[in-house]
Amino acid sequence: MTGTLRFMNASLHDLKSRGKLYDIRIRDGKFESVQEQTSGEERVQAADIASFALPMGRDMSNEQKVFDLKGRMMLPGLVDIHMHLDKAFSLPQVGNQTGTLLEAIQNYSRAAASFSKETIRARIVRTALQAVSYGSTRLRSHLDFNVSAGEDVAIRTVEAALEARALLSGVVDLELYPMVPYRDLGRRGMELIEESLRMGLDGIGGAPHLSHHPDADIEGIFELAVRLGVPIDLHCDETDNPEMKTVLKVAQESLKYDYHGKVTAGHLCSLSSMPPAEAEELIAMMSLAGVHAVTLPAANLYLQGRADLGPVRRGVTRVRELMEEGVALAAASDNIHDPFHPFGRGDLLQIAQLTGYAAHYGSPEDMVQLLDMVTVKPAIIAGMENYGIRRGGAADFVIVDARNPEEVFTHLPAGRWVAKSGAWVSVTRAASRFGEERIQRLWEASVLETEGMGGRAVWK
């Protein structure tokens, strides 16, 4: 989008910006300036963002260019760094009676050949657009690569994902990672993975902890990734078994090839089952090797601990310990309405809130870190150098109906205005909480009073 946008009275989520308001200007798809406002700020006629609706058709000449956010928060575009877009919304076709990870894998593997390329592409587009509506502007999806069901089955998923990415160009960025099969891969399987990367996929995924020979699989993945110069993102140790420590081999290979910052380990459930001293050693190795981490609280709370009679292990990794050791840790959606996880909607603020519950993150400082886990941290993992609300950064952002992190996680606000490269891609406006004007005014006054604002209206 060419032209300019201006946002006044904007809040930002980091601690140093707390209690301050900003004037943010965007030109030609980038942040031109981000300046703290002062009491002597010029008076400009501006519209309340709550009144904004996306223009119909292609004519944007009448689009409002100056907005008063009235204290609402602008976040950089959310980054969902671990999803399975190709499987999303497949639960009606692929069930899971036991709710276990094993049955989910078996059932989806048997059904994979029955899904057409068109069906897979439609799932990816639908789920990606839903994530956009909640504020995500970049997604990384792991793709099923079921070679045992036939080479055409594996490649059709790749083709569907590439077609979906083209359809979604300018709306959301898609990163695509084929999952290296953990059984019966063979030489031809690795050749197909290489072919998929040459077709345009971005990196290599997999779940070596499920293999009978995980070390050899990890070595093969690193050899191919290093030769092609692509990043690695592996499902690691998604189990309650404290003896499962494939992330150690991942860290060792990362050190061997000097792949610092190019390797990501997702799930890491076994860390939460093992004694603290053992977990600390593994986390220290991850930090040393520059291995990033992703926690998937929704799916892991649902899948893990099913064999426990009590106390029940819940599977969410050691969030605080990873953060304190300096590992870049993100939170992500994982599966949505499929045999692995029947719930979810692609809302990263909901995922961050769930991380707060699971990891006992509740202080004001913790809540800032939770927002970092769906913005700054996954951007680091994705290698996004031009990210963030700063001069020269790409103008990917979401405005939410909240003034601080506490309000974000208390309300999970419905009102979200999402832009990609400075162009609006989704607008979800929150309706008035109460239909009758007198009751609505009473509600607003009570909010001001309970927050000690003494009638200094922010929302009016």
Secondary structure as UniProt FT lines:
FT   STRAND          4..11
FT   HELIX           15..17
FT   TURN            18..19
FT   STRAND          22..27
FT   TURN            28..29
FT   STRAND          30..36
FT   TURN            39..40
FT   STRAND          47..48
FT   HELIX           49..51
FT   TURN            61..62
FT   STRAND          66..68
FT   TURN            70..71
FT   STRAND          73..76
FT   STRAND          78..83
FT   TURN            85..89
FT   TURN            91..93
FT   HELIX           101..111
FT   HELIX           112..114
FT   HELIX           117..133
FT   TURN            134..135
FT   STRAND          136..143
FT   HELIX           147..149
FT   HELIX           151..167
FT   TURN            168..171
FT   STRAND          173..180
FT   HELIX           186..199
FT   STRAND          204..206
FT   HELIX           208..210
FT   HELIX           214..228
FT   STRAND          232..236
FT   TURN            242..243
FT   HELIX           246..256
FT   TURN            257..258
FT   TURN            260..261
FT   STRAND          263..267
FT   HELIX           269..272
FT   HELIX           276..289
FT   STRAND          291..295
FT   HELIX           297..303
FT   TURN            304..307
FT   HELIX           319..324
FT   TURN            325..326
FT   STRAND          329..331
FT   TURN            339..340
FT   HELIX           348..359
FT   HELIX           364..372
FT   TURN            373..375
FT   HELIX           376..381
FT   TURN            382..383
FT   TURN            385..386
FT   TURN            391..392
FT   STRAND          397..400
FT   HELIX           405..411
FT   STRAND          416..420
FT   TURN            421..422
FT   STRAND          423..428
FT   HELIX           437..450
FT   TURN            451..452
FT   TURN            454..455
//
